[in-house]
Amino acid sequence: MTSRNKLVATQAMHNGAAGRAFIAALPERAAQFLDRWELKLTGSSMYGMASLVLPVERADRTPAVMKMQLLDEESEGEPVALEAWGGDGVVRLLEHDADTNTLLLERLNENRHLSTLNDSREAVQILAELLARLTSVPAPSGLRNLGDIARRMLHSVQGAVQTVADPAERELLKSCAAAVGEVVGEPGDRLLHWDLHYDNILAADREPWLAIDPKPLAGDPGFDLMPALSNDFDPSEVLYRFDLMTEVLGLDRQRAAAWTLGRALQNLLWNLGDEEDGLDQEQLAIAQLLLGR
């Protein structure tokens, strides 16, 4: 399946009629903003799972990219977060249309992701240092809140557990929920990226590496560690990566573990909600390691 067809299929699957309408509107929307922002198309379209990205050149010949995505709870926070970060460790926001959530961003090297590094420990170090910078910023008002997300998870977990056949997996889900229950009253107020994995870190000219594609929320930085634990998953690396990140970010290890278990719980509940064939074994393994099992 081509990247374009993946975008079409993903939008239809997850967003139904709204996703199909978004796809149908893309050609006209692209033409509209190329004209409005005086942009020149300079290359082939790039398709993500949720967005169309066009390489462009501004009137002053500065390279940039135009990103078009469906406006939803996650994506509407992206320009808010990018403005709050102001390019510190992250791609710069150049223009933004609030009605359509069309973004004009600085151009990075889309052909060189952090995943191209051969040394996984170097990659985790780079990610941790970027994450420390991003989560040092207080979350602007109006973003999704980790406390609300956690309370919804805890409310739904009892019913979800009953659908799990394996007794060990049921107990693991309960243990994750218990850990979240210990910290839910203090969800944090930092600006989280939520999706900082290796392919969301690109090489750049003004810094060696910069983050892209945040799906921001306000909360505890411990909730942001999971992508680095599951990237190029290696059970023998999980605790090393976790300890490195908690040290670089200056986090309390026990509290960070509780929120990382919350992230595992979120992913596993999504498995159950999507009626997938079995729970994600990597998420289960990470949870077991953090629980010392």
N, C-alpha and C positions, 0 to 999 in steps of 0.2 A: 504494500500500500504506500502510495506517495505521501510526502509530508502534507500536501494540500488535502488529499483525501482523508488523512488522519484528523486534520482540523475539522473538516466537514462532519466526519463520523462522530468525533468527540462532542461537538456542539449539539448535534442531533440527539446523541445518547443522553447527555447530562442536562441540556437546557431545552430540549424539545422545540416547540414552536418559536420560542425566543432565540434559540441558537440558530435555527434555520433562517429566521429573519435577519439575524446578524450577518450570516454568510451572504445572503442575497444582497444586502446593502453595501458590502465591502467595495465593489468597484466604484460606485458613485461616491462613497465616503472618501476613498483614496483620492479621487480626482478633486473633490472639494477641498481637501486640506493641502494637497500639493499646490493648488492655486492660492489658497488663503495665506499660507505661510511662505509662498514664493520658493518652492522647493523644486529641485530637478532630480528625477529618478536616475540612479547611477548603477543599478545592478538588479539582479533577480530577487524575487520575493523570497522571504524566509518565513517558514510556518512553524509555530510552536503548537503545543497541545491546546492552547486557548487564545492564541493571538496571531495576527499577521503583521510581519515587520518588513518595512521597505527601506532599503539603503537609499539615502538621498544626499543632496548637497544644498546648502542654504545659499541665499543670494550673494553672501560674501565668500562663497566657495568653501565654507566650513563643512566637513562631512558630518552627517548625523543619521539617525534612523527614525522612522515614523512607525509607531506601534499602535495598532488598532485591536481592541478587545471588547468583549461584551461587558457592559456595565453591571456589576453585581457587588455583593457585600465585600468580597475580597479585593476586587480590582479598583473599586472606588477609593480605597485607602492608599493605593500606590502613589499617586501624585502628592498626597498629603505627607507621606513618609519621605519621599524623595526631596521635597522642599525642606522638611525638618532636618534631614541629614546634610543638605547643601553640598553634595558631592564628596563628603568626607568618607572615603572608603566605598563609595557607591557611585553608580552612573549618575551624571548630571541631568536634571530635567530642564529642557530649554523652552518648551511651550506645552500648553495643556488646554484641551477643550473639555470643560466640565460636563456638558450635555451628552457627549458621546464617549468620554474618557479616552479620547485620542491623544497620544503623547508624542512629543518630539524629544528625542534623547541624544546625548552625545554618542558618537560612533566609537565603539570599542572593537577589539579584534575577535569577531565572532568565530574565527577558525581556531582560536587557541583558548580552550577552557582549562580550568585547573585540573580536570581529569586527564589532561595530556601529560602531566608530570608522572615520571616513573616511580618516584619515591612517595609512598602514601603518607609517611610520617611528615615529610616536608609539606605535603598538601594539607594535612590536618593543622599543622602549625600556622600556615598562611590563613586558612579558614578561621581558626580561632582568633588570630590577631585582628582580622576584619570584623568578626562578630563582636569582639570586645569594644571596638570603636562604635559599631552600630548600636549596641545595646546600652552604651553609656548615655544615650540621648533620652530624655523624658518623652513619653508618648504624647503627641498632641491630643486634644480632646476630640471626641467623636469617633474614635476608632473602635473596632471590635475589642472586647475585653476578655482576658483569659478567665477571670472569675466567672463570668456568665457561661463561657464554654465549659468550664470544669463542672459547674453546678448542673448543667444539662447532661453532661456525661454521667455524673453520679446518679442522676434521676433515672436514666435509661438503663444503667448497667445491670440491675437486678433482673429485669425482664430479658435482656440480651443474653445473660449467662445461662438462662434456662434452655436456650436453643443450642448450646454447645454440648456435643455428645461426650467428648473426652473429659474425664474427671480432673486430670492434671491441668488441662487448659482452662477449665472452669475455675479452679483454685487460683491459677495465675491471674486471671482477669479480676478476681476478687481481691487479690493482693495488690494489684495495680490500683484498683479503686480505693482500697484502704490507704495506700500511700498518698493519693490525691486528697483524700478526706482530711489528712493531717495538715495540708498546706492550703486548702481551698480558701480559707479565711484571709490569706495574705497573698493574693495573686500577682502582686507587683505592678509597677507603673512604667517600665522601660519600653522603648520602641523596639519591637521584635520584627525580624525579617520573616520568620516562620518557615522559609523554604530555602535556606542557604546550604545547598549541596554543591558539589564540584562543578557541575555544568551551569550553575548560576553565578560563577565567578569567571570573569574574562580578563585576558591580558589587555593592557591599555598603555597609552603613551605617557600620560601625566603621573601614573603610578604603575607599578608592575602588575597589580591585580585589582579589580574593582567588582563589587557585587552588582547583580542585576535582578530584576523580576521579584521584588518583595511582595508578599501577601500579608501586609502588616497587621499587627494587633498590639494592644497594650498588655504587658504582663511581665512575668519573671523570666530572666534570661535562660534559666534551666530548661524552659520549654522549647528553646531554640537549638538544643544540642543534637537531637535525634538524627537529622539528615547526615551529619558527619559520621555517626556511628553506623549507619546503614549503607552509606556509600562504599562501593567495592567491599561489601561485607566480608569480614574475617573475624570469627569468634575470638581468636587469640589477640586481636587488636582492640577489642571493644573497651576494655577497662583502661588500657593505655590512652586511648583517644579521649575517653571520658575524663580521666585524671588530668590530662594535658589541658583540655578546654576549661575545666573548672579552675585550674591554676591560672591560666592566662586571663580568664574573665574575672578572677577574684571571687568565685562563688563558694558558698557553703556546700560542701560535698553532699551532705545528707539531703538538704533542701533541693539541690539540683537533681539528685537521683529521683526524688519524689516527683518533680515536674517532668523529668524524662520518662518516668513510668506513666505519667499522665499522657504524654505524647504517644507512647506505645498503646495505651488504652484507647486513645482517639482513633488510631489507625486500625486497631483490631475491631472496634465497634463499627467502623466503616466497612470492614470485611463482612461483618455479619449483616449490616444494613443492605449491602449490595448482593447478598446471598451468594458470595463467592464459595468455591469449593475448598473449604478449609481455611483456617486462620493463617496469617502470614508467619512463616516459620522464623524468619529473621527477626521480626518484632518480638516473637515469643522468646527467642534465644537471648536477645538483648535484655529483655525484662528479667529473665532468669539470672543472667550475670549480675545485673544491678541489685537483685534481691539476694545475691550470694548463694544461689542454688546450683 
